[in-house]
Amino acid sequence: MGQKINPLGFRLGTTQKHHSFWFAQPKNYSEEIQKEIDTIHVIIHIGFPNLLKKKGAIEELEKDLQKEINSVNQRFNISIEKVKEPYRQPNILAEYIAFQLKN
């Protein structure tokens, strides 16, 4: 019988890239892992960035996230990425039309 290996792990580095890039000195390794655990990374994909242009929208979003996740001592790293062609994404387009109809 042959030994079974994970094909994704076997090909990692040749056909795929690693999902995480961070480095630490060996003596600080455990501290860096703890810092990484205490931080919540949130990536928001938005089709129309002008929806977040009003004053205090990002801070309000961060407060809502903290309430939703019930985090006490965790830091948030929020990054906003614009979708290249939002008019080709039906769910984004539907939400945008609903937003315009409400306002």
C-alpha positions in Angstrom: 0.0 0.0 0.0 1.2 3.5 -0.8 1.5 6.3 1.6 -1.3 8.9 1.3 -0.3 12.5 1.2 -2.4 15.7 1.0 -2.0 16.8 -2.7 -2.5 20.5 -1.7 0.3 20.4 0.9 2.5 18.4 -1.5 2.2 21.1 -4.3 2.3 24.1 -2.0 5.0 26.5 -3.2 5.1 25.1 -6.8 1.5 25.5 -8.1 0.0 27.6 -5.2 1.1 30.4 -3.0 1.0 30.4 0.8 -2.1 32.1 2.3 -0.2 33.8 5.1 3.1 35.7 5.1 4.7 36.7 8.4 8.0 36.2 10.0 9.2 36.3 13.6 12.5 35.7 15.4 12.6 32.3 17.1 12.7 33.8 20.6 9.6 36.0 19.8 7.6 33.4 18.0 5.1 32.6 20.7 4.5 36.4 21.3 3.8 37.0 17.6 1.4 34.1 17.4 -0.5 35.5 20.4 -0.6 39.0 18.7 -2.0 37.4 15.6 -4.7 35.5 17.5 -5.8 38.7 19.3 -6.3 40.5 15.9 -9.4 40.0 13.8 -8.8 40.7 10.1 -11.9 41.8 8.2 -11.8 42.4 4.4 -14.8 44.2 3.0 -15.4 43.9 -0.7 -17.5 46.9 -1.8 -18.8 47.8 -5.2 -19.5 51.4 -4.6 -17.1 53.1 -2.2 -19.1 56.3 -2.1 -21.5 54.5 0.3 -18.8 54.7 3.0 -17.9 58.4 2.4 -20.2 59.8 5.0 -18.5 61.0 8.2 -17.9 58.3 10.8 -19.1 55.4 8.6 -15.9 53.3 9.2 -16.0 53.9 13.0 -19.7 53.0 13.1 -18.9 49.8 11.1 -16.2 48.9 13.6 -18.5 49.4 16.6 -21.1 47.2 14.9 -18.6 44.5 14.2 -17.4 44.5 17.8 -21.0 44.2 19.0 -21.8 41.4 16.6 -18.7 39.4 17.4 -18.8 40.1 21.2 -15.1 40.8 21.3 -13.6 42.5 24.4 -9.8 42.6 24.0 -9.4 42.0 20.3 -8.2 44.4 17.8 -9.7 44.8 14.4 -7.9 45.2 11.1 -10.5 46.4 8.6 -9.5 46.8 5.0 -11.8 47.8 2.2 -11.3 46.5 -1.3 -13.2 47.8 -4.3 -14.8 45.3 -6.6 -13.5 45.9 -10.2 -16.8 45.6 -12.1 -19.7 46.0 -9.6 -22.4 46.1 -12.3 -21.5 42.5 -13.3 -22.2 41.3 -9.7 -25.9 40.8 -9.3 -26.0 40.8 -5.5 -24.1 44.0 -5.3 -26.2 45.6 -7.9 -29.4 44.5 -6.2 -28.3 45.9 -2.8 -27.3 49.2 -4.5 -30.7 49.6 -6.2 -32.4 48.8 -2.9 -30.3 51.4 -1.2 -31.2 54.0 -3.8 -34.9 53.2 -3.5 -34.8 53.6 0.3 -33.1 57.0 0.2 
